[in-house]
Structures are given as C-alpha cells and as structure tokens.
Amino acid sequence: GGKVDKAEARKCYAKAVVQGVAYAKGHLERLPEPTEEEKREADRRFLEGLDHYEGWKSKAIDQEKGKQIMREAMMRGSPIAKAECHYQGWDGLIGGWFSDPTVNWKGALDQFSSIVNAKSGDVEEEKERKGRIGVLAHAQFRLGCCYEEGHGVAKDNAVSFRWYVKAAKNNHEKAKSTIKRYALEKLVTKDLEAKNNEL
C-alpha cells in the first residue's frame, strides 16, 4: 500500500460525515489530531462557509451550503467552526457530534474566548494574516452576541458593545450593523461609546 495523506483523508471523511455517510465518522475519529496548518486551512474553509451563510463577499445567501461547509471545517479541526457549531447547536456538541442538537452556550463562550485570547505567531503570508483577522473578528462578534443575549454569561450591554466595536474594527459586517442598532436603540450611553472609540 501507498502512503496515506492524513490531511487529505480528514477532508474527505469530514465531507462524507456532513453528507450523512455513516461509516465516515468512525474513520475520522481514528485519525490523529490535525496539525496547526490543517487547523488554519480548516479555519479558512470556515470563513468560506460563513460567507455563503451570510451572503458576504458577493456570494448569494445559501445558509444550508454555508452550514455544511462550517460543519465540515469543524470536523477538520477548526476551533472557530467548533465554537460556531456550539453556538448554533449544530451537531449536538454537548454529547458528541450526532446526539440531539442542543445549544451549548458555555462551550461556545469558552471557545470564542480562547480564540480571542490566543497569541498569534509571526505570520508571513498576507492570506494567512487575513484569515486570522477574519477568525478573530467573528469570535469577537460572537462574544458580543453572548453578552448581549446572556448566552453562557450574565447579560451586559456594555461588555457586548465593546466586543462588537472590536469586531467592527476588524471589518466584521454584522458587528458594524449591530453597533448602529445599539445607537438607534440607545443601548449604550454616549460615555461608553466615547470610551470604545479609544480602543
């Protein structure tokens, strides 16, 4: 037999699991942990799925396709995809990939927090830097959502607004519109808004 490319096998099995191929999950679980490069590639795949899900970057809104791509990215080792699946309740991440779909707010909050607190190494490629900023912006946006809605943490509009501002500064489109909504609904004081402008 020839040498097995584990990264390629992970991609194929992840896609097959999302498409409902029953045996693929077992094969996927037997593979070793993904490498850091595989995780970064899976993060880029997650961002592609997010673009489809939200209709960003000139893509037509296709939430089902976006969801499938993000779930596949999660199974390929993307931390941001796993956090989003926790947040959305996709793949029943409380009890394993395919148990009853239940939203795990605390798991999502912890994962998003871990992503925003991670130190990034020296990144040489521009594509790599942009991918990291996209992942960071989405994690910041979701932390804003968690604090706004009280998902896994006590509601706090001031903290949520700060996370939305950080995400918007990293060019997250939904964060930008959420900041405008906060201003319209007077969910933040002028004092807080001024402090956030200093970030």
C-alpha positions in Angstrom: 0.0 0.0 0.0 0.9 3.6 -0.6 1.4 6.3 2.0 -1.9 7.7 3.3 -2.2 11.5 3.3 -3.9 12.0 6.6 -4.8 15.7 5.9 -6.5 14.6 2.6 -8.2 11.7 4.4 -9.5 14.1 7.0 -11.0 16.4 4.3 -12.7 13.5 2.6 -14.1 11.9 5.8 -15.3 15.3 7.1 -17.2 16.0 3.8 -18.7 12.5 3.9 -19.9 12.9 7.5 -21.6 16.1 6.6 -23.3 14.3 3.7 -24.6 11.6 6.0 -22.2 8.7 5.2 -22.5 6.7 8.4 -19.1 4.9 8.4 -17.1 8.1 7.8 -17.4 9.4 11.4 -15.6 6.4 12.8 -12.7 6.7 10.3 -12.5 10.5 11.0 -12.3 9.9 14.8 -9.4 7.4 14.3 -7.2 9.9 12.6 -4.6 11.7 14.7 -5.2 15.3 15.9 -5.0 17.8 13.0 -1.7 19.8 12.6 -1.7 23.6 13.2 -1.5 24.0 9.4 -4.6 21.8 8.9 -6.4 23.8 11.5 -5.6 27.1 9.8 -6.7 25.6 6.5 -10.0 24.4 8.2 -10.4 28.0 9.6 -10.2 29.4 6.0 -12.8 26.8 5.0 -15.0 28.0 7.9 -14.7 31.6 6.7 -15.8 30.5 3.2 -18.8 28.8 4.8 -19.6 31.9 6.7 -19.5 34.0 3.5 -22.1 31.6 2.0 -24.2 31.6 5.2 -24.3 35.4 5.4 -24.2 36.3 1.7 -20.9 38.1 2.1 -18.1 38.7 -0.5 -20.5 38.7 -3.4 -21.8 35.2 -2.6 -25.6 34.6 -2.8 -27.1 33.7 0.6 -27.1 29.9 0.9 -27.4 29.1 4.5 -27.6 25.3 4.0 -24.4 25.3 2.0 -22.7 27.6 4.5 -23.8 25.4 7.4 -22.4 22.3 5.6 -19.1 24.0 4.9 -18.8 25.2 8.5 -19.7 21.8 9.9 -17.1 20.2 7.6 -14.5 22.8 8.8 -15.3 21.9 12.4 -14.7 18.2 11.7 -11.4 19.1 10.1 -10.2 20.8 13.3 -11.2 24.4 13.0 -11.6 25.9 16.5 -13.8 28.8 15.3 -16.0 26.3 13.4 -16.3 24.2 16.6 -17.3 27.3 18.6 -19.9 28.3 15.9 -21.3 24.8 16.0 -21.6 25.1 19.8 -23.3 28.5 19.4 -25.7 27.3 16.7 -26.4 23.9 18.3 -25.2 22.1 15.2 -24.1 18.5 15.5 -25.1 18.3 19.2 -21.7 19.2 20.5 -22.7 18.6 24.2 -22.9 14.8 23.8 -20.9 14.2 20.7 -21.2 15.1 17.0 -24.5 13.4 16.3 -26.5 13.4 19.6 -29.6 15.6 20.0 -28.8 19.1 18.7 -28.6 21.2 21.8 -27.1 24.7 22.0 -24.1 24.7 24.3 -23.7 28.4 25.2 -21.0 27.9 27.8 -19.0 25.8 25.4 -19.4 28.5 22.7 -18.4 31.2 25.1 -15.3 29.4 26.3 -14.2 28.6 22.7 -14.7 32.1 21.4 -12.8 33.5 24.5 -10.0 31.1 23.8 -9.7 32.2 20.2 -9.6 36.0 21.1 -7.0 35.3 23.8 -4.8 33.1 21.6 -1.4 34.6 20.7 -0.7 34.6 17.0 2.8 33.7 15.9 4.8 35.6 13.3 2.6 35.3 10.2 4.4 35.8 6.9 1.7 35.3 4.3 -0.9 38.1 3.7 -3.5 35.4 3.1 -2.7 33.9 6.5 -3.0 37.3 8.2 -6.3 38.0 6.6 -7.7 34.6 7.6 -6.6 35.1 11.2 -8.3 38.6 11.3 -11.5 37.1 9.9 -11.5 34.3 12.6 -10.7 36.8 15.3 -13.4 39.2 14.2 -16.1 36.5 14.2 -15.0 35.3 17.6 -15.2 38.9 18.9 -18.7 39.3 17.3 -20.0 36.1 18.9 -18.7 37.2 22.3 -20.7 40.4 21.8 -23.8 38.2 21.0 -23.2 36.1 24.1 -23.0 39.1 26.4 -26.0 40.8 24.7 -28.3 37.8 24.9 -26.9 36.3 28.2 -25.7 33.1 26.4 -23.4 31.3 28.9 -22.8 34.5 30.8 -24.8 37.3 32.5 -26.3 39.9 30.1 -24.1 43.0 29.9 -24.7 45.6 27.1 -21.6 47.5 27.9 -19.4 44.4 27.5 -21.2 43.3 24.4 -20.8 46.7 22.8 -17.1 46.6 23.4 -16.8 43.2 21.7 -18.9 44.5 18.8 -16.6 47.5 18.4 -13.5 45.3 18.4 -15.1 43.0 15.7 -16.2 46.0 13.6 -12.6 47.4 13.7 -11.6 44.0 12.3 -14.2 44.6 9.5 -17.0 42.2 10.6 -20.1 43.4 8.7 -22.7 42.2 11.3 -20.8 43.9 14.1 -20.9 47.2 12.2 -24.7 47.0 11.8 -25.1 45.9 15.4 -23.2 49.0 16.6 -25.7 51.1 14.6 -28.6 49.2 16.1 -27.2 49.8 19.6 -27.0 53.5 18.9 -30.6 53.6 17.5 -32.0 51.6 20.4 -29.9 53.7 22.9 -28.5 50.6 24.4 -25.2 52.4 25.1 -24.5 55.7 26.7 -22.5 58.4 24.9 -19.9 58.0 27.6 -19.4 54.3 26.8 -19.4 55.0 23.1 -16.7 57.6 23.6 -14.6 55.1 25.6 -15.0 52.4 22.9 -13.8 54.9 20.2 -10.5 55.0 22.1 -9.9 51.2 21.6 
